[in-house]
Amino acid sequence: MTAPRVALLEAFGPDLRATVAGIVGPGLDMRYPVSNSEADRAAALAEADYAVVRSVKMTPALLDSAPRLKAIHQWGTGTDGIPVAEAASRGILVARSPGMNAPTVADHTVGLMLAVLKRICVGDARMRAGAWMEPDIYARGRDLNGARVGLVGYGATGQLVARRLAGFDCDVVYTRPSGPVEGAPGFVPFDALIGAVDILSLHLPLTARTRHLIDAATIARMRPGTVLINMARGGVVDQAALLAALETGHLGGAGLDTFEPEPLPAGHPLLNAPNTVLTPHIGGGTRENFERLVRHWSANLIAHAAGREIDPRDLVTG
């Protein structure tokens, strides 16, 4: 029996392709675009039964290039790069890997908090430039220990962040549109949480409702010196408002792993914003997480091809 053909819509190099092949095994026939151009992605999709989307967008035009497509699987959790309604109208299943990224992203979240508060990147840059300690480090450096942290979104990642912060004796509160999580104390309505924390950490999907949730008006209600961490999507934050608040000093700093657009263009003002730590959407970027995600989506696609049901929790459309 011929293995189902899967188009992974990124031009992985030979080492990553070999890694994927070793995890997937012979159950799937993996195909990749020659480059990351739209035309080469379309060519990879031409005879594909399945598509896997990681950091690129699966446009409606690309769907037109894939007449055999049965399902699209998001590499991680967020499906804002997939035209879900259009896919559903064509009878194409959309699935994702909820929670698979969570341990790795939670680690990165705490890392950004520490890097901003302790000014780790500033110290690193000063040493490499031949300098030493910042003259005012005792005025600028801050502890994560004992801080009050507000989590906006309390899914798998948010809950693991809270667990990690318990080791720092943080006072963790959370908010989410659907209300408290059963058995999880610390729920605070969004409007009350915004002005009551030292660190605000974002862990929610990008939707029409959450786009620019963190805007100038929201930032104005935050405590002076609040640190913002964005591990969600760049579009959840109004970057112009964020930049203005950093420049005035109303916000004490920001740790950002997601941006709008991605990558940021050369010369973007955020690249020179004060007391920021910027990482290029690598919150899930570890060997362990790579293997965990590939095992998950490949098992789902193999199951679908064999006529078996995919776990309903993984389905966006069925």
Residue pairs with C-beta under 8 A, 6 or more apart in sequence:
2 29
3 26
3 27
3 28
3 29
4 28
4 29
4 49
4 50
4 301
4 302
4 305
5 28
5 29
5 31
5 47
5 48
5 49
5 50
6 28
6 29
6 30
6 31
6 48
6 49
6 50
6 51
6 52
6 301
7 31
7 32
7 33
7 41
7 44
7 45
7 48
7 50
7 51
7 52
7 66
8 20
8 30
8 31
8 32
8 51
8 52
8 54
9 33
9 41
9 44
9 45
9 51
9 52
9 53
9 54
9 56
9 58
9 62
10 32
10 33
10 36
10 54
10 55
10 56
11 32
11 33
11 34
11 35
11 36
11 40
12 20
12 32
17 30
17 32
19 290
19 291
19 294
20 30
20 294
21 30
23 291
23 294
23 295
23 298
24 30
24 294
24 298
25 298
27 298
27 302
27 305
28 50
28 298
28 301
28 302
28 305
31 44
31 48
32 44
33 40
33 41
33 43
33 44
34 40
34 43
34 44
36 56
38 59
38 61
38 62
41 56
41 62
41 65
42 61
42 62
42 65
43 65
45 51
45 62
45 65
45 66
45 69
46 65
46 66
46 67
47 68
48 66
48 68
48 69
49 68
49 69
49 70
49 305
50 69
50 70
50 71
50 72
50 73
50 301
50 304
50 305
51 58
51 66
51 69
51 71
51 72
51 73
52 72
52 73
52 74
52 75
52 297
52 301
53 72
53 73
53 74
53 75
53 81
53 82
54 75
54 76
55 75
55 81
55 262
55 281
56 81
57 81
57 82
58 72
58 81
58 82
58 83
59 83
60 83
60 86
63 69
63 83
63 86
63 87
63 90
63 92
69 90
69 92
70 92
70 93
70 304
71 92
71 93
71 94
71 95
71 301
71 304
72 82
72 87
72 92
72 93
72 94
72 95
73 94
73 95
73 96
73 97
73 297
73 300
73 301
74 81
74 82
74 94
74 95
74 96
74 97
74 297
74 316
75 97
75 293
75 297
76 96
76 97
76 100
76 101
76 284
76 293
77 96
77 97
77 98
77 99
77 100
77 101
77 205
78 96
78 205
78 206
78 233
79 94
79 96
79 205
79 316
80 205
80 206
80 207
80 233
80 235
82 94
82 316
84 94
84 316
84 317
87 93
87 94
87 317
88 94
88 317
92 317
93 304
93 310
93 315
93 317
93 318
94 315
94 316
94 317
95 297
95 300
95 310
95 314
95 315
95 316
96 314
96 316
97 293
97 296
97 297
97 314
98 155
98 156
98 313
98 314
99 155
99 156
99 157
100 289
100 292
100 293
100 296
101 157
101 283
101 284
101 289
101 293
102 155
102 156
102 157
102 159
102 160
103 160
103 289
104 283
104 284
104 285
104 286
104 288
104 289
105 157
105 231
105 283
105 284
106 157
106 160
106 161
106 163
106 164
107 164
108 231
108 257
108 279
108 282
108 283
108 284
109 157
109 161
109 164
109 201
109 203
109 229
109 231
109 283
110 144
110 161
110 164
110 165
112 229
112 231
112 255
112 256
112 257
112 277
112 279
113 144
113 149
113 199
113 201
113 227
113 229
113 255
114 120
114 144
115 121
115 255
115 277
116 227
116 229
116 253
116 254
116 255
116 275
116 276
116 277
117 141
117 142
117 143
117 144
117 147
117 199
117 227
117 253
118 141
118 142
118 144
119 134
119 137
119 140
119 141
119 275
120 277
121 277
122 134
122 275
123 133
123 134
123 137
126 132
126 133
126 134
134 140
140 275
142 252
144 165
144 168
144 170
144 199
145 168
145 169
145 170
146 168
146 169
146 170
146 171
147 168
147 170
147 171
147 198
147 199
148 170
148 171
148 172
148 173
148 196
148 197
148 198
148 199
149 165
149 170
149 171
149 172
149 173
149 197
149 198
149 199
149 200
149 201
150 172
150 173
150 174
150 175
150 188
150 193
150 194
150 196
150 197
150 199
150 200
150 201
151 158
151 161
151 162
151 172
151 173
151 174
151 175
151 201
151 203
152 174
152 175
152 176
152 190
152 193
152 200
152 201
152 202
152 203
152 204
152 213
152 232
153 174
153 176
153 202
153 203
153 204
153 205
153 232
154 162
154 174
154 175
154 176
154 181
154 184
154 187
154 203
155 176
155 203
155 204
157 203
157 231
158 174
158 176
158 201
158 203
159 181
159 184
161 172
161 201
161 203
162 172
162 174
162 186
165 172
166 172
172 186
173 186
173 187
173 188
173 193
173 196
173 197
174 181
174 184
174 186
174 187
174 188
174 193
175 187
175 188
175 189
175 190
175 193
176 187
176 204
177 209
179 187
180 187
181 187
188 196
193 200
194 200
194 218
194 221
194 222
195 221
195 222
195 223
196 223
197 222
197 223
197 226
198 223
198 225
198 226
198 227
199 226
199 227
199 228
199 229
200 214
200 222
200 226
200 227
200 228
200 229
201 228
201 229
201 231
202 214
202 228
202 229
202 230
202 231
202 232
202 236
202 237
203 231
203 232
204 210
204 213
204 232
204 236
205 232
205 233
206 232
206 233
206 235
206 236
210 232
210 235
210 236
211 235
211 236
212 235
212 236
212 237
212 238
213 236
213 237
214 228
214 230
214 236
214 237
214 238
214 241
214 242
215 238
215 241
216 238
216 241
216 244
216 245
219 241
219 242
219 245
219 250
219 251
220 250
222 250
222 251
224 249
224 250
224 252
225 251
225 252
226 251
226 252
227 251
227 252
227 253
227 254
227 255
228 237
228 242
228 251
228 253
228 254
228 255
228 256
229 254
229 255
229 256
230 236
230 237
230 254
230 255
230 256
230 257
230 258
231 257
231 258
231 283
232 258
233 258
233 260
234 256
234 258
234 259
234 260
234 261
234 262
235 260
236 258
237 256
237 260
239 259
239 260
239 270
242 251
242 254
242 270
242 273
243 269
243 270
243 273
245 251
246 253
246 254
246 273
246 274
246 275
246 276
247 273
247 274
249 274
252 275
253 274
253 275
253 276
253 277
254 273
254 275
254 276
254 277
255 276
255 277
255 279
256 270
256 276
256 277
256 278
256 279
257 279
257 280
257 281
257 282
257 283
258 281
258 283
259 270
259 278
259 281
262 280
262 281
263 280
264 270
264 271
270 276
270 278
271 278
284 293
300 310
300 311
300 314
303 309
303 310
304 310
312 318
